[in-house]
Amino acid sequence: MGNLPSAFSSKRGTTAASALIAFFVLRTVLRRGSAVRKIAGPPSPSWIFGNMLQLLIPYQYGDHEFGWQKIYGALYRIKGCFGEDRLIISDPVALQFIVTNLHKFEHSPMLTHFLGLVYDKKSIVSVRGDEHRRLRAAFNPGFSAAGVRGYQVVMQSAAEEIARSLDSASTESVDLCRLLSTATLSAISEAVLGCKTEDLGAEFVEIITRMVMLASVMDKGTIVGGVVANRLPTWVLRLATLIPTPALNELRKGLLLAKQIGRRLVQEKLTEARQGLEAHKDVFSQILNADQSDKTLTEEELEAQTSLMIIAGQETTANTLAFGLTELARNIEFQDALRREIHASHGGGDVAYNNMPLLNAFIKELLRLYPVLAMEERMVAEDTVIPLMDSITTSTGERLSEVPVRKGQIIFLGIAAYQRLESIWGADAAEFKPSRWIEEANSQSHGPAIGPYANLLAFFSGARTCLGWRFAILEMQVIICELVGKFSFGLPEGEVARMNGASVVQPIISDGKKAAPLRVTRIV
C-alpha cells in the first residue's frame, strides 16, 4: 500500500504543488551525471512522466515491465518523472545482496511516512534496527511453525463460513473477493487479537475496506506526487501528512480506531490474567503472558501492532486465494486432480497438508505468479556496488558484472519480474504450471536462496521477511481444501479478473474495482 500522494490532493494545494514540482525538477537536473545513466533501458515517451505510466498504470500489471525484462535483462534503467533515472532489478544475486543489506537500501521517505500513517510509527514495519529486532523477537513464537498449527481450528471455521455463504449465493457469478476477505479477517482477528470480527466494530471494518480501495487507485497525480514527496525535506513531508483531505482523514481515523481496539483488548487480557483466568491462545495473549525479560514490550508497543496485523494479515491472503480459484477455473483438469488429492487426504483425523504434493505445488505457483507485492521501492542510503548474477551491457558497450549506485538513487526491486525470470524458472516462466514444482523436484536452477519459502520473494526476505508467512501458507491450505473439496469453480460469462499491482497485487475487473467473479457449483 503505497498511495499516500493521492491523499494529499486538494484544489487549494495546486499552487503549493506547482512550487514543489519546480523545486524537484531543479534538484533532479543538478543531480545528473550518475553512472546509472549509461545502463540501457526502454525509451521514455514523456519527460514529465518518463516510463512511470507504463510501469504503474498498465491494463494488466507487467504488460510493459515483463517485456522490458526480456529485452534489457534483469537490471535496466527506466525514466522516472522529470528525467530522473531509476533502476528495476530482478537479478537474483542483486536481490539477495539488497535484502541482506537493507540498511543500505531503505524505504523512501514517502513510503516511510505512509507506513507510519497506516500501520503506526511503532509498528514492526515502521521501526528499524534494535527496536525492529526486539519487536520481531516478541512476536516470533506466535508465528512459529508450532504456534501457527494452534490456529488451524480458527482457519477451518473461517473456511466453513465461506462454504456456507457459497451455498446461499448465485451459482452464475459470485465475487469471491468479498467472501475471502471476510473469512481472512475473521481468522486473523481470532488468531492474533483473540476477538471476533464484530468486536472490531462495523466502522473500523468499513474503513479497512475503503483503505484497501484507496491503495489500489493509481493515476498521474499520484505518480507525480510520490516522486515529489521522495525529494522533500522530512519536515515538509511530515506537515503534508497533516493536510485535512478526506483520504488522509480516513487514514487517521482508521489508525485511531485500531489503537483504541488494541488498547481495549490488551487491558481486557491483563485484567483476565490478574483474575487468574485461563489465558487465551491468541498471539497478543501469548506475548502478554510470556517471560519477556530480554524482549519486554510496553503495552503501547503491543497496541501499535493492531492495524498492521489486521490489514496485512487479511487482504494479502484473500487476494492470493482469489487469484488461485480463478486459475483453477481456467485449468479444469488440474482442478479435478487437486480435488481428487483433497478427497483422498481427508479420510478422517488430522490432515497432513504438507504431504499433499498437488496442493503445495499449486500454492507455490500462485505465490510465484501473484506475489503480495509486485515490486518494492527502495532508496539507496549510502554509495554502494550491487553485484549481478548475469552481467549487463551498457549503452556505451561496456560489460558490467556489478553496478555502482549513489546515495539517493531510487530502485525498484522487481519481485514479480524475478519470479518470471526465464533463466531461473524456465522458458515457460510466464505460464501457470504447478507441475514445475513436482517434476523431478523442480530440476531447473533457481539461483541463490532468497525468500523463506520455495526460493520466492512473495514474503520478501532477510530481516524484513513477512512475520506471518507460515500463517498465510496454512490458511491457504485449509481454505483451498475446504472449498475445492466441496465446490467446482468455472469462469463466468463476461469478464474475468485481471492482475492489478498499483500497491498490493489484487484482482480487479473492467471498472477498476477489486473483484474476482466466478461460477461456483456445489459437488459434495
C-alpha positions in Angstrom: 0.0 0.0 0.0 2.0 3.0 -1.2 -0.6 5.5 -2.4 -0.1 8.4 0.0 0.3 11.2 -2.5 -3.3 10.7 -3.8 -4.4 11.5 -0.2 -2.7 14.9 -0.5 -4.9 16.0 -3.4 -6.9 19.2 -3.0 -7.7 22.3 -5.1 -6.2 24.6 -2.5 -2.9 22.7 -2.8 -2.4 23.3 -6.6 -0.1 26.4 -6.2 2.0 24.7 -3.5 2.2 21.5 -5.6 3.5 23.5 -8.6 6.2 25.1 -6.5 7.2 21.7 -5.1 7.4 20.3 -8.7 9.6 23.2 -9.8 11.9 22.6 -6.8 12.1 18.9 -7.6 12.8 19.5 -11.3 15.7 21.8 -10.5 17.1 19.3 -8.0 16.9 16.5 -10.5 18.7 18.4 -13.2 21.5 19.3 -10.7 21.9 15.7 -9.7 22.5 14.4 -13.2 25.7 12.6 -14.2 25.3 9.3 -12.4 26.8 6.2 -13.9 23.3 4.7 -13.9 22.6 6.8 -17.0 24.8 4.5 -19.0 22.6 1.5 -18.3 20.3 0.5 -21.1 16.6 0.7 -20.8 13.3 1.5 -22.7 12.9 4.9 -24.4 10.9 7.4 -22.4 7.6 8.6 -24.0 7.4 11.6 -21.8 9.7 13.9 -19.9 7.1 14.6 -17.2 6.1 11.0 -16.5 9.0 9.1 -18.0 8.2 5.4 -18.1 6.1 5.6 -14.9 2.7 5.4 -16.6 3.7 2.3 -18.5 5.1 0.7 -15.3 2.4 1.6 -12.9 -0.8 2.0 -14.9 -0.9 -0.8 -17.5 -4.1 -2.6 -18.4 -2.7 -5.6 -16.5 0.3 -5.5 -14.3 3.6 -6.3 -16.1 2.3 -5.5 -19.7 5.4 -3.4 -20.2 7.7 -4.4 -17.3 7.9 -8.1 -18.2 8.6 -7.2 -21.8 11.4 -4.8 -20.9 13.0 -7.6 -18.8 13.2 -9.8 -21.9 14.8 -7.1 -23.9 17.2 -5.4 -21.4 17.8 -8.2 -18.9 17.4 -8.4 -15.1 18.7 -5.0 -14.4 17.9 -2.0 -16.5 17.1 1.7 -16.3 13.8 3.5 -16.7 13.0 7.2 -16.6 11.0 8.5 -13.6 9.2 11.8 -13.6 11.2 14.9 -14.8 14.0 12.9 -16.3 15.0 11.1 -13.1 16.9 7.8 -13.7 15.6 4.7 -11.8 16.6 1.1 -11.8 14.4 -2.0 -12.0 16.2 -5.0 -10.6 15.2 -8.7 -10.8 18.7 -10.2 -11.0 18.7 -12.9 -8.2 22.2 -12.2 -6.9 21.5 -8.4 -6.8 18.2 -9.1 -5.0 19.9 -11.3 -2.5 22.6 -8.6 -1.9 19.9 -6.0 -1.3 17.6 -7.9 1.0 20.6 -9.0 3.2 21.9 -5.4 3.3 18.7 -3.5 3.8 20.5 -0.8 5.9 21.9 0.3 2.6 18.6 0.3 0.8 15.9 2.0 2.9 12.3 2.8 2.4 11.8 6.0 0.5 10.8 9.0 2.7 7.2 9.0 1.2 6.8 5.3 2.0 8.2 5.6 5.5 5.6 8.3 6.4 2.8 6.3 4.7 3.6 3.2 6.7 3.5 5.2 9.9 0.2 6.8 8.9 -1.5 3.4 8.1 0.2 1.0 10.5 1.5 3.3 13.3 5.1 4.6 13.7 5.7 2.0 16.3 4.6 -1.0 14.1 7.1 -3.7 13.1 7.2 -2.4 9.5 7.9 1.1 10.6 10.7 0.8 13.2 14.3 -0.1 12.4 17.4 -1.6 14.0 17.4 -2.9 17.5 13.8 -1.8 18.0 12.7 -3.9 15.0 14.6 -6.9 16.2 13.1 -6.7 19.6 9.5 -6.5 18.3 10.1 -9.5 16.0 11.6 -11.5 18.8 8.5 -10.9 20.9 6.1 -12.0 18.0 8.2 -14.8 16.6 6.9 -17.6 18.9 3.3 -16.8 18.0 4.1 -17.2 14.3 6.5 -20.2 14.6 5.6 -23.5 12.9 4.3 -24.8 16.2 2.4 -21.6 17.1 0.7 -21.5 13.7 -0.6 -25.0 14.0 -2.6 -23.9 17.0 -4.7 -21.6 14.8 -5.8 -24.4 12.4 -9.2 -24.7 14.1 -9.8 -21.0 13.6 -8.9 -21.2 10.0 -11.1 -24.2 9.4 -14.0 -22.3 11.0 -13.4 -19.4 8.6 -13.2 -21.8 5.6 -16.5 -23.4 6.6 -18.2 -20.0 6.8 -17.2 -19.3 3.2 -18.7 -22.7 2.2 -22.0 -21.8 3.9 -22.0 -18.4 2.1 -21.4 -20.1 -1.3 -24.3 -22.4 -0.7 -26.7 -19.4 -0.5 -25.1 -17.5 -3.3 -25.9 -17.4 -7.0 -24.2 -20.1 -9.0 -23.8 -18.0 -12.1 -21.4 -15.4 -10.8 -20.0 -14.9 -7.2 -17.5 -12.3 -6.2 -15.0 -14.5 -4.3 -13.1 -11.4 -3.1 -15.8 -10.3 -0.7 -16.2 -13.8 0.9 -12.5 -14.4 1.1 -11.8 -11.0 2.7 -14.5 -11.7 5.4 -13.0 -15.1 6.2 -9.4 -14.0 6.4 -10.4 -11.0 8.6 -12.2 -13.4 10.9 -9.2 -15.8 11.1 -6.6 -13.1 11.8 -8.8 -11.4 14.4 -9.3 -14.5 16.4 -5.8 -15.9 16.0 -3.8 -12.7 16.6 -6.1 -10.5 18.7 -8.3 -13.1 20.3 -11.6 -11.4 19.3 -14.5 -11.9 16.8 -14.8 -9.7 13.8 -17.8 -8.0 15.2 -15.7 -6.9 18.2 -13.6 -4.7 15.9 -16.7 -2.6 15.2 -18.5 -2.0 11.9 -16.9 1.4 11.5 -13.4 0.1 11.6 -14.1 -2.8 9.3 -15.7 -0.4 6.8 -12.6 1.9 7.0 -10.3 -1.1 6.3 -12.3 -1.8 3.1 -12.1 1.8 1.9 -8.3 2.0 2.7 -7.7 -1.1 0.6 -9.6 0.5 -2.3 -7.7 3.8 -1.8 -4.4 1.9 -2.1 -5.5 0.4 -5.4 -6.0 3.7 -7.1 -3.1 4.9 -9.2 -3.3 8.0 -11.5 -1.0 10.6 -13.0 -1.3 12.9 -9.9 -0.5 10.0 -7.6 2.7 9.2 -9.5 4.0 12.8 -9.7 3.1 13.3 -6.0 5.1 10.3 -5.0 8.1 11.4 -6.9 8.0 14.9 -5.4 7.4 13.6 -1.9 10.5 11.5 -2.0 12.6 14.6 -2.5 11.0 16.8 0.1 12.7 17.7 3.4 11.4 15.5 6.1 9.7 18.3 8.0 7.7 19.3 4.9 6.6 15.8 4.2 5.6 15.4 7.9 3.5 18.6 7.6 1.9 17.3 4.3 0.5 14.3 6.2 -1.5 16.7 8.3 -3.4 18.1 5.4 -7.2 17.5 6.1 -8.1 15.8 2.9 -10.9 13.2 3.0 -8.4 10.4 2.3 -5.9 11.4 5.0 -8.7 11.9 7.4 -9.8 8.4 6.7 -6.3 7.0 7.3 -6.0 8.9 10.6 -9.4 7.7 11.7 -8.5 4.1 10.9 -5.3 4.2 12.8 -7.0 5.9 15.8 -9.7 3.1 15.9 -7.0 0.4 15.6 -5.2 1.9 18.6 -8.4 2.0 20.6 -9.2 -1.6 19.7 -5.7 -2.7 20.6 -5.8 -0.8 23.9 -9.1 -2.3 24.9 -8.0 -5.8 24.1 -4.7 -5.5 25.9 -6.4 -4.2 29.0 -9.0 -7.0 28.9 -6.3 -9.6 28.7 -4.3 -8.1 31.5 -7.5 -8.0 33.7 -8.2 -11.6 33.0 -4.6 -12.5 33.9 -4.8 -10.6 37.2 -8.1 -12.5 38.0 -6.3 -15.8 37.4 -8.5 -16.7 34.4 -7.1 -19.1 31.8 -5.1 -17.3 29.1 -6.2 -17.3 25.6 -4.1 -18.8 22.8 -4.0 -15.8 20.5 -0.8 -14.0 19.7 -1.4 -10.9 21.8 -2.2 -13.1 24.9 0.9 -15.2 24.4 3.1 -12.1 24.3 1.4 -10.7 27.5 1.8 -13.9 29.3 5.4 -14.7 28.1 8.6 -14.2 30.0 9.8 -11.1 28.3 12.8 -10.4 30.5 15.1 -9.9 27.4 12.5 -8.5 25.0 10.0 -6.6 27.0 7.2 -4.8 25.1 5.3 -2.0 26.5 1.5 -2.1 26.3 1.7 0.8 23.9 4.0 -1.1 21.6 1.7 -4.1 21.5 -1.3 -1.9 20.9 0.6 -0.3 18.0 0.7 -3.6 16.1 -3.1 -3.9 15.8 -3.6 -2.1 12.4 -0.7 -4.0 10.8 -1.8 -7.4 12.0 -5.4 -6.9 10.8 -4.7 -5.2 7.4 -1.6 -7.1 6.3 -3.0 -10.4 7.6 -6.3 -10.1 5.9 -6.2 -8.7 2.3 -2.9 -10.3 1.2 -4.1 -13.9 1.7 -7.5 -13.1 0.4 -6.1 -11.7 -2.8 -3.8 -14.8 -3.4 -6.7 -17.1 -2.8 -8.9 -15.2 -5.3 -6.2 -15.5 -8.0 -5.9 -19.2 -7.1 -9.5 -20.0 -7.6 -9.5 -18.0 -10.8 -6.6 -20.1 -12.1 -8.4 -23.3 -11.1 -11.4 -22.1 -13.2 -9.1 -21.7 -16.2 -7.4 -25.1 -15.6 -10.3 -27.6 -15.0 -8.1 -30.6 -15.5 -5.7 -29.6 -12.7 -8.7 -28.5 -10.5 -10.1 -32.1 -10.8 -6.7 -33.6 -10.0 -6.4 -31.4 -6.9 -9.9 -32.3 -5.8 -9.1 -36.0 -6.0 -6.0 -35.4 -3.8 -8.0 -33.5 -1.3 -10.7 -36.2 -1.1 -8.0 -38.9 -0.7 -6.3 -37.0 2.1 -9.4 -36.1 4.1 -10.2 -39.6 5.2 -10.6 -38.7 8.9 -8.3 -37.5 11.6 -5.8 -34.7 11.2 -4.9 -33.7 7.6 -1.2 -33.7 6.7 -1.4 -30.7 4.5 2.4 -30.6 3.9 2.2 -34.1 2.5 -0.2 -33.1 -0.4 2.1 -32.5 -3.4 -0.5 -31.0 -5.7 -1.8 -28.7 -3.1 1.6 -27.3 -2.2 2.7 -27.1 -5.8 -0.4 -25.1 -6.5 0.3 -22.7 -3.6 3.9 -22.2 -4.7 2.9 -21.5 -8.2 0.3 -19.0 -7.0 2.8 -17.1 -4.9 5.2 -17.2 -7.8 2.9 -15.6 -10.3 0.9 -13.4 -7.8 3.3 -12.2 -5.1 1.8 -9.9 -2.4 3.9 -7.0 -3.7 4.8 -6.9 -7.4 7.7 -4.6 -6.7 9.3 -2.8 -3.7 10.6 0.7 -3.9 13.8 1.5 -2.1 16.2 4.4 -1.8 19.9 3.8 -1.7 21.1 5.0 1.8 24.8 5.1 1.0 27.1 4.7 -2.0 27.4 1.1 -2.8 28.1 -1.5 -5.5 25.4 -4.1 -6.4 26.7 -7.4 -7.7 25.0 -9.3 -10.6 24.5 -12.9 -11.5 24.3 -12.1 -15.2 26.4 -9.2 -16.5 24.8 -6.4 -18.5 25.9 -4.3 -21.4 25.7 -0.6 -21.0 24.6 1.8 -23.8 28.3 2.5 -24.4 29.1 -1.2 -24.9 30.8 -1.8 -21.5 30.1 -5.1 -19.8 29.3 -4.8 -16.1 29.2 -7.6 -13.5 28.3 -5.1 -10.8 26.6 -1.7 -10.8 27.7 1.2 -8.6 24.8 3.3 -7.2 24.9 6.6 -5.4 23.1 7.6 -2.2 19.6 8.8 -3.0 19.2 6.6 -6.1 15.7 5.1 -6.3 15.5 1.5 -7.2 12.6 -0.9 -7.8 13.0 -4.5 -6.6 11.2 -6.4 -9.3 9.6 -9.2 -7.3 7.1 -10.2 -9.8 9.6 -9.9 -12.6 12.2 -12.0 -10.7 9.6 -14.7 -10.3 9.0 -14.8 -14.0 12.7 -14.7 -15.0 13.3 -17.4 -17.6 16.9 -18.0 -16.6 15.6 -19.1 -13.2 12.1 -20.6 -13.9 12.4 -21.8 -17.4 11.2 -20.8 -20.8 7.6 -21.3 -19.6 8.0 -18.9 -16.7 5.0 -16.8 -17.7 2.7 -19.8 -17.6 0.6 -21.1 -14.7 2.2 -24.5 -14.3 2.1 -26.1 -10.8 3.7 -29.3 -12.2 7.0 -27.3 -12.4 7.3 -27.9 -8.6 6.8 -31.6 -8.8 8.6 -32.8 -11.9 11.9 -34.2 -10.8 11.7 -32.0 -7.7 11.9 -29.0 -10.0 15.2 -29.7 -11.7 15.7 -26.2 -13.1 18.2 -23.9 -11.3 16.6 -21.3 -9.0 19.7 -19.4 -8.4 20.8 -18.3 -4.9 18.4 -18.8 -1.9 16.4 -15.7 -1.3 13.0 -16.0 0.4 11.9 -18.1 3.3 9.5 -20.2 1.1 10.3 -22.0 -2.2 13.0 -19.5 -3.1 10.3 -16.9 -3.7 10.2 -13.3 -2.7 6.4 -13.4 -2.2 7.0 -12.9 1.6 10.1 -10.8 1.0 13.3 -11.9 2.7 16.0 -11.2 5.2 15.3 -9.2 8.4 12.1 -7.9 6.8 10.6 -11.3 5.9 6.8 -11.3 6.5 6.3 -12.3 10.1 3.1 -14.3 9.3 4.3 -16.2 6.2 3.7 -19.6 7.9 0.2 -18.5 9.0 -0.6 -17.5 5.4 0.5 -20.8 4.0 -1.5 -22.9 6.4 -4.5 -20.6 6.0 -4.4 -21.1 2.2 -4.0 -24.9 2.6 -7.1 -25.1 4.8 -9.3 -22.8 2.8 -8.4 -24.3 -0.6 -9.0 -27.9 0.7 -12.4 -26.9 2.1 -13.6 -25.0 -1.0 -12.1 -27.2 -3.8 -13.2 -30.3 -2.0 -16.8 -29.2 -2.0 -17.2 -26.9 -5.0 -16.2 -26.7 -8.6 -15.1 -23.3 -10.0 -15.6 -22.1 -13.5 -15.2 -18.9 -15.5 -18.4 -16.7 -15.6 -20.0 -15.2 -18.6 -18.3 -11.9 -19.4 -15.1 -10.6 -17.8 -12.6 -12.4 -15.7 -10.4 -10.7 -13.0 -7.0 -9.4 -14.1 -3.9 -8.5 -12.1 -3.5 -5.0 -10.7 -0.3 -4.1 -8.9 -0.6 -0.5 -8.0 0.0 -1.3 -4.4 -0.6 -4.8 -3.3 -1.3 -7.3 -6.0 -5.0 -7.8 -6.3 -7.7 -8.9 -8.8 -9.7 -6.1 -10.5 -12.4 -6.0 -13.2 -13.0 -3.5 -16.0 -14.4 -0.7 -13.8 -11.2 -0.8 -11.8 -12.9 -2.3 -8.7 -11.5 -5.2 -6.8 -13.4 -8.4 -7.6 -12.9 -12.0 -8.7 -16.2 -13.2 -10.2 -16.5 -16.9 -10.7 -19.2 -19.5 -11.4 -19.5 -21.8 -8.4 -21.2 -25.2 -8.2 -21.7 -27.5 -5.2 -20.4 -31.0 -5.9 -20.2 -32.7 -2.5 
